Amino acid sequence: MRMQRWIVAGLLLLFTAVLQAQPVSYAELARHAQYKDVKISPDGKYLAATAVVNGQTVLALIRVSDHKGNLVRPRQEDDVTDFWWASATRVLYSVGERVGGYDAPFATGELFAVNADGNGANMLYGYRRSGMSTGSHIQRATAEYGSAELIATIPDDPNHVLVSISSWSGAGLEGAIPVAYRMDVRNGNKTQLIVAPMRGASFVADHQGRIRFAAGFDNDGNTRVYQHPIDGDGWQLLPEASKNRSMPIEFNRDDSEAYFTCSAPAAFGVCSWDPAKQSLSVVWSNPHVEATRILQGLADDSILGVGFMDGRAGTALFDAQSLDAQTLLALMKQFPGESVRFVSGTRDGGLSVVLVEADADPGTFLLYDAKARKLTPLLARASWIDPARMATMQPVDFAARDGMKLHGYLSYPPGKESTRHLPMVVLVHGGPFGIRDHWEYQPDVQVLATRGYAVLQVNYRGSGGYGYDYERAGWKEWGGKMQDDVTDATRWAIAQGIADPQRICIYGGSYGGYAALEGAVKEPDLYKCAVGYVGVYDLPLMYRRGDIPQSSYGEAYLKRQLGDDMGVLATHSPINQLDRLKARVMLVVGGEDKRVPPVQGLSLHQALAKRNIAHEWLYKPNEMHGFYNEANQAELYAKLVQFIGSSIGPDVTTTGSRNTAAAH
């Protein structure tokens, strides 16, 4: 009997080890995060969270004392996109229509409000407002055709907030001139405060409910920053801030200073603006990257420091000896190697929501009780993901052929961090301008890395986060230096012995789809396969189809950052270079894509068929700019890995766990 028990125990241990060795399923990697954002009410009695229920993002309202709550669902075709506590008992939220996996939901411009207990739901502003109930009595509400955005709440006025409204009338497809209003959160009544000094401007207010700054970009891409004096009339242009592209961010809690992005000597910075002296002084700088955010402290509206991403997530504290800073440092020690920050807090700082996340961890929200010094788990973004079985991302740096320093990330298959000459996939991010890859959990990376492929990502010139000059260096370089940066990153991985030069594929979505196909035709001997996902393949067509050229701002953007020499654009279009193609090709297209119309993928599909070039084709008529439906996304992952495996294989069906010992 004892021998039988040993045999059974051994078999169970082996079975458990095999289960752990199986990579996470495509269905699990395709699932939407269950919770996206969590914010605590000013008095700490309620939590509000965006939660995904049956594929729709809804607003969850949860009582802290017993964790009971309600779900607030928008219309079936909408998702909740953001929310704010206007007071201890009233929540505002906005909604958007789904446009695909690569773009956030397209905001409808409407604002809604609901009580913390789930009652008193009301539309405050929007084009679908007619005939709705407002307050405690029924009245004929008025539809308003425009887009509303929250500027700020007013801490000492629980019944009002500041909103920016851009009217749709008269503007057509052009950017409107926003108007700031004080809005009643109970019924949507509003009082006009001030008109913006330019189209498409964003307002910054202080905590007294006063509009202090407006800033934006003109059609030529130039920055314009304006100040509105408290005791003065009219807008005043701030020439130095405009020239240096220094943008206002927010005021500190007592409005004694405001924070701006700014330039520092040989570095990127955050500056403090003194209203009395009308001057900027550098409070943080980094020679490599821009700030990603101003860090909140324990209390709502408190400011702790600056968050940045120079490789991994970084934290710079303004006063490391403060209670807030010491608390954060203590929490960071509990989660080594992860990003830890406060994302919401009560008015007095007694309770704070903490987010812990990392490259292999989608993230967990926790509640910190300052008085008890106690940390309690709240909600996991994706509880079905085990970080120990995920791939980690290693920051990498290398030089482009012209000497420009490039930054990126390399993800190894779990358990194979020391393995050399791996099959590799170069994963190119979209955008291209102002977007960058981050050190964070990314399902696409995990799909490939957990199936045995090294994954290389590069923030080519034109990417965001490295300054205006770095971004501008990519203008008019589609198929040029931006593409060369991706090539140079690939060759760097080969030279380092990371990648097997005979087993490399390239994959990307949107601009990344363009770069994948352009890489295959520009460097025909470098990549064995190329996967274009909702990509652009005919550059001149961008001037005629899609949502970008439908306004003068969009047309100016194309001329400035894509270029308007149709001959050059045609030369750099993959559809016109198929004679150079050697790699196997897979194309993925959404039939309802408005950003990159399906004609882009369909035209390349037909051109390949005309040349009798066999290729993989995945077309989903109801998807948009990137797949949103979880089943479609899981299917894409399965076909993607199968295609790559048949090109540079083999498809790895089992991988190790980073922290799991082998069973004996």
C-alpha positions as CSV (number, residue, x, y, z in Angstrom):
1,M,0.0,0.0,0.0
2,R,2.8,2.4,0.9
3,M,4.4,1.8,-2.5
4,Q,1.1,2.4,-4.2
5,R,0.7,5.7,-2.4
6,W,4.2,6.7,-3.5
7,I,3.4,5.9,-7.1
8,V,0.1,7.8,-6.9
9,A,1.8,10.8,-5.3
10,G,4.5,10.7,-7.9
11,L,2.0,10.6,-10.7
12,L,0.1,13.5,-9.3
13,L,3.3,15.5,-9.0
14,L,4.2,14.7,-12.6
15,F,0.7,15.6,-13.7
16,T,0.9,18.9,-11.9
17,A,4.2,19.7,-13.5
18,V,2.9,18.9,-17.0
19,L,-0.1,21.2,-16.4
20,Q,2.3,24.0,-15.3
21,A,4.4,23.4,-18.4
22,Q,1.5,23.9,-20.7
23,P,1.4,27.5,-22.0
24,V,-1.5,29.7,-21.2
25,S,-4.3,29.1,-23.7
26,Y,-5.1,31.5,-26.6
27,A,-8.6,32.0,-25.1
28,E,-7.1,33.2,-21.8
29,L,-4.7,35.5,-23.6
30,A,-7.5,36.9,-25.7
31,R,-9.7,37.7,-22.8
32,H,-10.3,41.4,-22.0
33,A,-9.0,42.5,-18.7
34,Q,-11.7,42.1,-16.2
35,Y,-11.0,45.4,-14.4
36,K,-9.3,48.4,-16.0
37,D,-9.4,51.3,-13.5
38,V,-10.4,51.6,-9.9
39,K,-11.1,54.9,-8.0
40,I,-12.2,55.4,-4.4
41,S,-14.8,57.9,-3.4
42,P,-13.6,61.1,-1.5
43,D,-15.0,59.7,1.8
44,G,-13.7,56.2,1.3
45,K,-17.1,54.5,1.4
46,Y,-17.3,53.4,-2.2
47,L,-15.2,52.1,-5.0
48,A,-15.9,52.7,-8.7
49,A,-14.3,50.5,-11.3
50,T,-14.5,49.8,-15.0
51,A,-15.4,46.1,-15.4
52,V,-15.8,43.9,-18.5
53,V,-19.0,41.9,-18.4
54,N,-19.9,39.8,-21.4
55,G,-17.5,41.7,-23.6
56,Q,-18.9,45.2,-22.6
57,T,-17.1,47.6,-20.3
58,V,-19.5,48.7,-17.6
59,L,-19.2,50.8,-14.4
60,A,-19.1,48.8,-11.2
61,L,-20.0,50.6,-7.9
62,I,-18.9,48.7,-4.8
63,R,-19.5,49.5,-1.1
64,V,-16.2,49.2,0.7
65,S,-17.8,47.9,4.0
66,D,-19.4,44.8,2.6
67,H,-18.2,44.6,-1.1
68,K,-21.8,44.7,-2.3
69,G,-22.6,46.9,-5.3
70,N,-24.3,47.6,-8.6
71,L,-23.4,47.5,-12.3
72,V,-24.2,50.5,-14.4
73,R,-24.5,49.5,-18.1
74,P,-24.4,51.8,-21.0
75,R,-26.3,51.1,-24.2
76,Q,-25.3,47.7,-25.7
77,E,-23.1,49.2,-28.4
78,D,-21.2,51.4,-26.0
79,D,-18.4,50.9,-23.4
80,V,-17.7,53.1,-20.4
81,T,-14.4,54.8,-21.2
82,D,-13.7,56.9,-18.1
83,F,-15.2,57.9,-14.8
84,W,-14.6,60.5,-12.0
85,W,-15.9,61.0,-8.5
86,A,-17.6,64.5,-8.6
87,S,-18.4,64.1,-4.9
88,A,-18.6,61.4,-2.2
89,T,-22.0,60.3,-3.6
90,R,-21.9,61.2,-7.3
91,V,-19.9,59.6,-10.2
92,L,-19.6,61.0,-13.7
93,Y,-18.7,58.7,-16.6
94,S,-18.2,58.9,-20.4
95,V,-18.9,56.2,-23.0
96,G,-17.5,55.3,-26.4
97,E,-18.3,53.2,-29.4
98,R,-16.0,50.3,-30.1
99,V,-13.6,50.8,-33.0
100,G,-11.3,47.8,-32.6
101,G,-8.5,46.4,-30.6
102,Y,-5.8,49.0,-31.6
103,D,-7.8,52.2,-30.9
104,A,-9.6,53.1,-27.7
105,P,-13.4,53.3,-28.1
106,F,-14.4,56.4,-30.0
107,A,-15.9,58.8,-27.5
108,T,-19.6,59.7,-28.2
109,G,-19.1,63.1,-26.4
110,E,-21.8,62.3,-23.9
111,L,-21.5,62.7,-20.1
112,F,-23.5,60.7,-17.6
113,A,-23.9,60.7,-13.8
114,V,-25.1,58.2,-11.2
115,N,-25.2,58.0,-7.4
116,A,-22.8,55.9,-5.6
117,D,-25.6,53.5,-4.6
118,G,-26.5,53.0,-8.3
119,N,-29.6,55.3,-8.2
120,G,-30.2,58.6,-9.8
121,A,-28.7,57.7,-13.2
122,N,-28.9,60.6,-15.6
123,M,-27.4,61.9,-18.9
124,L,-26.0,65.3,-18.3
125,Y,-25.0,66.1,-21.9
126,G,-25.2,64.5,-25.3
127,Y,-26.9,64.2,-28.6
128,R,-29.1,61.3,-27.4
129,R,-30.4,63.2,-24.4
130,S,-33.9,64.1,-25.6
131,G,-36.8,62.9,-23.5
132,M,-34.7,61.6,-20.6
133,S,-35.5,61.9,-16.9
134,T,-33.5,64.5,-15.0
135,G,-33.4,64.9,-11.2
136,S,-36.5,63.7,-9.3
137,H,-39.0,64.9,-11.8
138,I,-39.6,64.3,-15.5
139,Q,-38.9,67.1,-17.9
140,R,-38.2,67.5,-21.6
141,A,-34.4,67.4,-21.8
142,T,-32.6,68.9,-24.8
143,A,-30.3,67.0,-27.2
144,E,-27.0,68.8,-27.6
145,Y,-24.8,68.1,-30.6
146,G,-21.3,68.3,-29.4
147,S,-18.6,66.6,-27.4
148,A,-18.1,67.1,-23.6
149,E,-15.0,66.4,-21.7
150,L,-14.3,66.7,-18.0
151,I,-11.8,69.4,-17.2
152,A,-11.8,69.0,-13.4
153,T,-13.9,68.4,-10.4
154,I,-14.2,71.1,-7.7
155,P,-13.3,69.7,-4.3
156,D,-15.3,72.3,-2.3
157,D,-18.3,72.2,-4.6
158,P,-19.8,68.7,-4.7
159,N,-22.6,69.7,-7.1
160,H,-20.6,71.1,-9.9
161,V,-17.7,70.2,-12.2
162,L,-15.8,72.0,-15.0
163,V,-16.4,70.6,-18.5
164,S,-15.1,71.5,-22.0
165,I,-17.7,71.4,-24.8
166,S,-16.9,71.4,-28.5
167,S,-19.9,72.0,-30.6
168,W,-20.4,69.9,-33.8
169,S,-22.4,72.7,-35.5
170,G,-20.3,74.9,-37.8
171,A,-17.1,73.0,-37.3
172,G,-17.9,70.2,-39.8
173,L,-14.9,67.9,-39.8
174,E,-12.6,70.6,-38.5
175,G,-11.6,70.9,-34.9
176,A,-14.0,73.1,-32.9
177,I,-13.2,75.9,-30.5
178,P,-13.9,74.5,-27.1
179,V,-15.9,76.3,-24.5
180,A,-15.5,75.8,-20.7
181,Y,-18.6,75.5,-18.5
182,R,-19.5,75.0,-14.9
183,M,-21.9,72.0,-15.0
184,D,-24.4,70.8,-12.3
185,V,-23.8,67.1,-11.8
186,R,-27.5,66.6,-10.7
187,N,-29.2,67.8,-13.9
188,G,-26.6,68.9,-16.5
189,N,-27.5,72.6,-16.2
190,K,-24.4,74.6,-17.2
191,T,-23.0,78.1,-17.1
192,Q,-20.5,79.3,-19.6
193,L,-17.1,80.4,-18.2
194,I,-14.7,81.0,-21.1
195,V,-14.0,80.3,-24.8
196,A,-10.7,78.7,-25.7
197,P,-8.2,80.8,-27.7
198,M,-7.7,78.2,-30.5
199,R,-9.3,75.1,-32.1
200,G,-8.8,71.8,-30.3
201,A,-7.4,73.3,-27.1
202,S,-7.4,71.6,-23.8
203,F,-8.0,73.5,-20.5
204,V,-6.2,73.3,-17.2
205,A,-8.1,74.5,-14.1
206,D,-7.1,75.0,-10.4
207,H,-8.9,73.5,-7.5
208,Q,-11.1,76.6,-7.0
209,G,-12.8,76.0,-10.3
210,R,-10.9,78.6,-12.2
211,I,-9.7,78.0,-15.8
212,R,-6.0,79.0,-15.8
213,F,-4.4,77.6,-19.0
214,A,-5.3,76.4,-22.5
215,A,-3.0,74.6,-24.8
216,G,-3.0,72.8,-28.1
217,F,-1.4,72.3,-31.5
218,D,-2.1,74.3,-34.6
219,N,-2.4,72.7,-38.1
220,D,1.3,72.9,-38.5
221,G,2.0,71.0,-35.4
222,N,3.2,74.0,-33.4
223,T,2.5,74.2,-29.7
224,R,0.4,77.1,-28.3
225,V,0.2,77.7,-24.6
226,Y,-2.1,80.4,-23.1
227,Q,-2.6,81.7,-19.6
228,H,-5.8,83.3,-18.3
229,P,-4.9,85.6,-15.3
230,I,-7.2,85.2,-12.2
231,D,-7.8,89.0,-12.0
232,G,-7.4,89.7,-15.7
233,D,-9.4,89.5,-18.9
234,G,-8.5,87.6,-22.1
235,W,-6.0,85.0,-22.9
236,Q,-2.2,85.7,-22.8
237,L,0.1,83.7,-25.0
238,L,3.1,82.3,-23.2
239,P,5.8,82.6,-25.9
240,E,8.6,80.8,-24.1
241,A,6.4,77.8,-23.1
242,S,5.0,77.6,-26.6
243,K,8.4,77.8,-28.2
244,N,9.8,75.1,-26.0
245,R,6.7,72.9,-26.3
246,S,6.2,73.1,-22.5
247,M,2.6,71.9,-21.8
248,P,0.7,72.6,-18.5
249,I,-0.3,69.4,-16.7
250,E,-2.0,70.3,-13.4
251,F,-1.9,72.4,-10.2
252,N,-0.7,71.2,-6.9
253,R,-3.3,70.7,-4.1
254,D,-3.2,74.3,-2.8
255,D,-2.8,75.9,-6.2
256,S,0.5,77.5,-5.2
257,E,2.3,76.1,-8.3
258,A,1.5,74.2,-11.5
259,Y,3.5,71.5,-13.2
260,F,4.5,71.7,-16.9
261,T,6.4,69.4,-19.2
262,C,9.6,71.3,-20.1
263,S,13.1,71.0,-21.4
264,A,16.1,70.8,-19.1
265,P,19.8,71.1,-20.0
266,A,20.5,68.1,-22.2
267,A,17.5,66.4,-20.8
268,F,13.7,66.2,-20.7
269,G,12.0,67.6,-17.6
270,V,9.1,68.5,-15.5
271,C,8.9,72.1,-14.3
272,S,7.2,73.9,-11.5
273,W,5.4,77.1,-12.6
274,D,5.2,79.9,-10.0
275,P,2.1,82.0,-10.6
276,A,3.6,84.9,-8.7
277,K,6.9,85.0,-10.5
278,Q,5.5,83.8,-13.8
279,S,8.5,81.5,-14.2
280,L,9.3,77.8,-14.7
281,S,11.9,75.9,-12.7
282,V,13.1,72.3,-13.3
283,V,12.0,69.9,-10.6
284,W,12.8,66.6,-12.5
285,S,14.9,65.7,-15.5
286,N,16.1,62.7,-17.4
287,P,18.6,62.6,-20.3
288,H,16.8,59.7,-22.1
289,V,13.0,59.8,-21.7
290,E,10.1,62.1,-21.0
291,A,7.9,61.8,-18.0
292,T,5.0,59.5,-18.3
293,R,2.9,61.0,-15.5
294,I,2.7,63.1,-12.4
295,L,2.6,60.6,-9.5
296,Q,-0.3,61.0,-7.0
297,G,0.3,60.6,-3.2
298,L,-2.0,59.0,-0.6
299,A,-4.7,61.7,-0.9
300,D,-6.7,62.7,-3.9
301,D,-5.0,65.6,-5.7
302,S,-1.8,65.2,-3.7
303,I,1.4,65.1,-5.8
304,L,4.3,62.8,-4.9
305,G,6.7,63.0,-7.9
306,V,7.2,61.9,-11.5
307,G,6.7,58.5,-13.2
308,F,8.9,57.7,-16.2
309,M,10.0,54.7,-18.2
310,D,13.7,54.6,-19.0
311,G,13.6,50.9,-19.8
312,R,11.6,49.7,-16.8
313,A,9.1,51.8,-14.9
314,G,10.8,54.4,-12.8
315,T,9.8,56.6,-9.9
316,A,11.3,60.0,-8.9
317,L,10.1,61.5,-5.6
318,F,10.0,65.2,-4.9
319,D,10.4,64.7,-1.2
320,A,11.7,61.3,-0.3
321,Q,11.3,62.0,3.5
322,S,7.5,62.8,3.3
323,L,5.0,60.3,4.7
324,D,3.6,59.6,1.3
325,A,7.0,58.9,-0.1
326,Q,8.1,56.7,2.8
327,T,4.8,54.8,2.5
328,L,5.3,54.2,-1.3
329,L,8.9,53.1,-0.7
330,A,7.8,50.6,1.9
331,L,5.1,49.2,-0.5
332,M,7.7,48.9,-3.3
333,K,9.8,46.7,-1.1
334,Q,6.9,44.3,-0.8
335,F,6.7,43.9,-4.6
336,P,10.3,43.9,-5.8
337,G,10.7,44.1,-9.6
338,E,7.2,45.4,-10.1
339,S,5.7,48.9,-10.7
340,V,3.9,50.2,-7.6
341,R,1.9,53.5,-7.5
342,F,-1.1,55.1,-5.9
343,V,-3.9,55.6,-8.4
344,S,-6.7,57.0,-6.2
345,G,-7.2,58.3,-2.7
346,T,-9.7,59.7,-0.3
347,R,-9.7,63.4,0.4
348,D,-7.9,63.0,3.7
349,G,-5.5,60.3,2.4
350,G,-6.7,57.7,4.9
351,L,-7.5,55.1,2.2
352,S,-5.7,54.8,-1.1
353,V,-5.9,52.5,-4.1
354,V,-2.6,51.0,-5.1
355,L,-1.8,49.4,-8.5
356,V,0.9,46.8,-8.7
357,E,1.8,45.6,-12.2
358,A,4.8,44.4,-14.3
359,D,5.9,43.0,-17.7
360,A,4.6,39.6,-16.8
361,D,1.8,40.8,-14.5
362,P,-1.4,42.4,-15.9
363,G,-1.8,44.1,-12.5
364,T,-3.7,44.0,-9.2
365,F,-5.5,46.8,-7.3
366,L,-5.1,46.9,-3.6
367,L,-6.5,49.1,-0.8
368,Y,-4.1,50.7,1.6
369,D,-5.3,51.8,5.0
370,A,-2.9,54.5,6.2
371,K,-4.0,54.4,9.9
372,A,-3.8,50.6,10.2
373,R,-0.8,50.4,7.7
374,K,-2.7,47.5,6.1
375,L,-2.7,46.5,2.4
376,T,-5.7,44.5,1.2
377,P,-6.2,43.0,-2.3
378,L,-9.2,44.4,-4.2
379,L,-9.4,43.4,-7.8
380,A,-7.1,41.7,-10.2
381,R,-7.2,42.9,-13.8
382,A,-6.7,39.3,-15.2
383,S,-6.8,36.8,-12.3
384,W,-6.5,33.9,-14.8
385,I,-3.0,34.9,-15.7
386,D,-0.1,33.4,-13.7
387,P,2.8,35.8,-13.8
388,A,5.3,33.0,-13.0
389,R,4.4,31.4,-16.3
390,M,4.7,34.5,-18.4
391,A,7.7,35.9,-20.3
392,T,9.6,38.8,-18.9
393,M,10.8,41.8,-20.9
394,Q,14.4,42.9,-20.9
395,P,15.2,46.5,-21.9
396,V,17.8,46.7,-24.7
397,D,19.8,49.5,-26.3
398,F,21.7,49.6,-29.5
399,A,22.8,52.0,-32.2
400,A,21.2,52.5,-35.6
401,R,23.4,52.6,-38.7
402,D,23.6,56.4,-38.6
403,G,24.5,56.4,-34.9
404,M,21.1,57.2,-33.4
405,K,20.6,55.4,-30.1
406,L,17.6,53.1,-30.2
407,H,15.7,51.5,-27.3
408,G,13.6,48.4,-27.2
409,Y,12.6,45.3,-25.4
410,L,13.5,41.6,-25.7
411,S,11.2,38.9,-24.4
412,Y,12.6,35.3,-24.1
413,P,10.4,32.2,-23.8
414,P,9.9,31.4,-20.1
415,G,12.8,29.2,-18.9
416,K,14.9,29.9,-21.9
417,E,16.5,33.2,-20.9
418,S,20.0,31.9,-21.5
419,T,19.2,30.0,-24.7
420,R,21.0,31.3,-27.8
421,H,20.0,31.3,-31.5
422,L,16.3,31.2,-30.9
423,P,13.6,31.6,-33.5
424,M,12.5,35.2,-33.2
425,V,9.6,37.4,-34.1
426,V,10.1,41.2,-34.5
427,L,7.0,42.8,-33.2
428,V,6.5,46.4,-34.6
429,H,4.2,48.8,-32.7
430,G,1.7,51.0,-34.5
431,G,1.2,54.7,-34.6
432,P,3.8,55.4,-35.7
433,F,4.3,58.8,-34.2
434,G,4.1,59.5,-30.5
435,I,3.4,55.8,-29.7
436,R,6.0,53.6,-28.0
437,D,6.4,50.1,-26.6
438,H,6.4,50.0,-22.8
439,W,7.7,47.6,-20.1
440,E,4.2,46.1,-19.4
441,Y,2.1,43.1,-19.8
442,Q,1.2,42.6,-23.5
443,P,-0.9,39.7,-24.7
444,D,0.7,39.6,-28.2
445,V,4.2,39.3,-26.7
446,Q,3.0,36.5,-24.4
447,V,1.3,34.6,-27.2
448,L,4.6,34.3,-29.1
449,A,7.1,34.0,-26.2
450,T,5.1,31.3,-24.4
451,R,5.2,29.3,-27.7
452,G,9.0,29.3,-27.8
453,Y,9.8,32.5,-29.8
454,A,12.1,35.4,-28.7
455,V,10.2,38.6,-29.3
456,L,12.0,41.8,-30.2
457,Q,10.4,45.3,-30.0
458,V,12.1,48.5,-31.0
459,N,11.1,52.1,-30.4
460,Y,12.2,53.3,-33.8
461,R,12.7,57.0,-34.5
462,G,9.3,58.6,-34.6
463,S,8.2,56.8,-31.5
464,G,6.9,58.8,-28.5
465,G,8.5,59.3,-25.1
466,Y,12.0,60.3,-26.3
467,G,11.4,63.9,-27.1
468,Y,10.1,66.0,-29.9
469,D,13.3,65.8,-32.0
470,Y,13.3,62.0,-31.8
471,E,9.7,61.9,-33.0
472,R,10.3,64.4,-35.7
473,A,13.3,62.4,-36.9
474,G,10.7,59.9,-38.2
475,W,8.7,62.4,-40.3
476,K,8.6,61.4,-43.9
477,E,10.6,58.2,-43.2
478,W,8.0,55.5,-43.8
479,G,10.0,52.9,-45.6
480,G,13.2,55.0,-44.9
481,K,15.0,55.5,-41.7
482,M,12.1,54.2,-39.5
483,Q,12.2,51.0,-41.4
484,D,16.0,50.9,-41.2
485,D,15.8,51.1,-37.4
486,V,13.7,47.9,-37.4
487,T,16.2,46.2,-39.7
488,D,19.1,47.4,-37.5
489,A,17.4,46.0,-34.4
490,T,16.9,42.7,-36.1
491,R,20.6,42.5,-37.2
492,W,21.6,43.5,-33.7
493,A,19.7,40.5,-32.3
494,I,21.5,38.2,-34.8
495,A,24.9,39.7,-34.0
496,Q,24.3,39.2,-30.2
497,G,23.6,35.5,-30.8
498,I,20.0,35.9,-29.6
499,A,18.3,35.1,-32.9
500,D,18.8,32.3,-35.4
501,P,19.3,34.3,-38.7
502,Q,17.5,31.6,-40.6
503,R,14.4,31.7,-38.3
504,I,13.1,35.3,-38.1
505,C,9.6,36.6,-38.8
506,I,8.2,40.2,-38.6
507,Y,4.7,41.1,-37.3
508,G,2.8,44.2,-36.5
509,G,-0.6,46.0,-36.5
510,S,-1.6,49.3,-38.1
511,Y,1.7,51.0,-39.0
512,G,3.3,47.9,-37.6
513,G,1.5,45.9,-40.4
514,Y,3.0,48.3,-42.9
515,A,6.5,47.9,-41.4
516,A,6.1,44.1,-41.5
517,L,5.4,44.0,-45.2
518,E,7.8,46.8,-46.0
519,G,10.5,44.9,-44.1
520,A,9.8,41.8,-46.1
521,V,10.3,43.6,-49.5
522,K,13.0,45.9,-48.5
523,E,15.1,43.2,-46.8
524,P,13.9,40.1,-48.7
525,D,16.6,37.8,-47.2
526,L,16.2,38.8,-43.6
527,Y,12.7,37.6,-42.7
528,K,11.1,34.2,-43.5
529,C,7.6,35.4,-42.9
530,A,5.7,38.7,-42.5
531,V,2.3,39.2,-40.8
532,G,0.4,42.4,-41.6
533,Y,-2.5,43.1,-39.1
534,V,-4.9,45.9,-40.2
535,G,-1.9,47.4,-42.0
536,V,-1.3,50.1,-44.6
537,Y,0.2,48.8,-47.8
538,D,-0.5,51.6,-50.3
539,L,0.7,54.9,-49.0
540,P,-0.8,57.3,-51.6
541,L,-4.2,55.7,-50.8
542,M,-4.0,57.2,-47.3
543,Y,-4.8,60.6,-48.9
544,R,-8.0,59.3,-50.4
545,R,-9.4,56.7,-47.9
546,G,-9.8,56.5,-44.2
547,D,-10.7,59.0,-41.5
548,I,-7.4,60.9,-41.4
549,P,-7.7,63.0,-44.7
550,Q,-11.3,64.1,-43.9
551,S,-10.2,67.4,-42.2
552,S,-7.6,70.0,-42.9
553,Y,-5.9,69.1,-39.7
554,G,-5.7,65.4,-40.8
555,E,-4.5,66.4,-44.3
556,A,-1.8,68.7,-42.8
557,Y,-0.7,65.8,-40.5
558,L,-0.3,63.5,-43.6
559,K,1.7,66.1,-45.5
560,R,3.9,66.9,-42.5
561,Q,4.6,63.4,-41.2
562,L,4.0,61.1,-44.1
563,G,5.0,63.4,-47.0
564,D,3.1,64.3,-50.1
565,D,5.4,63.2,-52.9
566,M,3.2,60.6,-54.4
567,G,6.0,59.1,-56.4
568,V,8.1,58.6,-53.3
569,L,5.1,57.2,-51.4
570,A,4.4,54.7,-54.2
571,T,8.0,53.6,-54.1
572,H,7.8,52.9,-50.4
573,S,4.5,51.0,-50.7
574,P,4.7,47.2,-50.2
575,I,2.0,46.6,-52.8
576,N,4.4,48.1,-55.5
577,Q,7.4,46.0,-54.5
578,L,6.1,42.5,-54.6
579,D,8.7,41.4,-57.1
580,R,11.2,41.5,-54.3
581,L,9.1,39.4,-51.9
582,K,10.6,36.1,-50.7
583,A,8.9,35.8,-47.3
584,R,5.7,34.0,-46.6
585,V,2.8,36.4,-46.0
586,M,-0.2,36.5,-43.7
587,L,-2.8,39.3,-43.9
588,V,-5.4,40.1,-41.2
589,V,-8.2,42.5,-42.0
590,G,-11.3,43.9,-40.3
591,G,-14.2,44.7,-42.6
592,E,-15.4,47.7,-40.6
593,D,-12.0,49.3,-40.1
594,K,-12.4,53.1,-40.5
595,R,-8.8,54.1,-39.6
596,V,-7.2,51.8,-42.2
597,P,-10.0,50.8,-44.6
598,P,-10.2,47.2,-45.6
599,V,-9.4,48.2,-49.2
600,Q,-5.7,48.4,-48.1
601,G,-5.6,44.7,-47.1
602,L,-7.9,43.5,-49.9
603,S,-5.8,45.2,-52.6
604,L,-2.7,43.5,-51.4
605,H,-4.6,40.2,-51.1
606,Q,-5.6,40.5,-54.7
607,A,-2.2,41.6,-55.9
608,L,-0.6,38.5,-54.3
609,A,-3.3,36.3,-55.8
610,K,-2.7,37.8,-59.2
611,R,1.0,36.8,-58.9
612,N,0.0,33.3,-57.7
613,I,1.7,34.0,-54.4
614,A,0.2,31.7,-51.8
615,H,-0.6,33.5,-48.5
616,E,-2.6,33.2,-45.3
617,W,-5.7,35.4,-45.3
618,L,-7.9,36.1,-42.2
619,Y,-10.8,38.5,-42.8
620,K,-13.5,39.3,-40.2
621,P,-16.3,41.4,-41.7
622,N,-17.5,42.7,-38.4
623,E,-14.2,43.7,-36.9
624,M,-12.6,47.1,-36.9
625,H,-9.1,48.4,-36.4
626,G,-7.8,45.4,-34.5
627,F,-10.0,42.5,-33.4
628,Y,-12.2,43.2,-30.3
629,N,-14.3,40.0,-30.1
630,E,-12.5,37.5,-27.9
631,A,-13.3,34.5,-30.0
632,N,-11.9,36.2,-33.1
633,Q,-8.8,37.3,-31.2
634,A,-8.2,33.7,-30.0
635,E,-8.6,32.5,-33.5
636,L,-6.1,35.1,-34.7
637,Y,-3.6,34.0,-32.1
638,A,-3.9,30.3,-33.0
639,K,-3.5,31.0,-36.8
640,L,-0.7,33.4,-36.1
641,V,1.4,30.9,-34.2
642,Q,0.5,28.1,-36.6
643,F,1.7,30.3,-39.6
644,I,4.9,31.4,-37.8
645,G,5.6,27.8,-36.7
646,S,5.2,26.6,-40.3
647,S,7.6,29.3,-41.5
648,I,10.4,29.2,-38.9
649,G,9.1,26.4,-36.6
650,P,8.7,24.3,-34.8
651,D,5.6,25.4,-32.9
652,V,6.5,24.9,-29.3
653,T,3.5,23.4,-27.4
654,T,5.2,23.2,-24.0
655,T,7.4,25.7,-22.2
656,G,8.9,26.0,-18.8
657,S,7.9,28.2,-16.0
658,R,10.4,30.8,-14.9
659,N,10.2,29.9,-11.2
660,T,9.1,26.2,-11.4
661,A,11.6,23.5,-10.5
662,A,11.7,20.4,-12.7
663,A,9.7,17.5,-11.2
664,H,11.5,14.2,-10.5
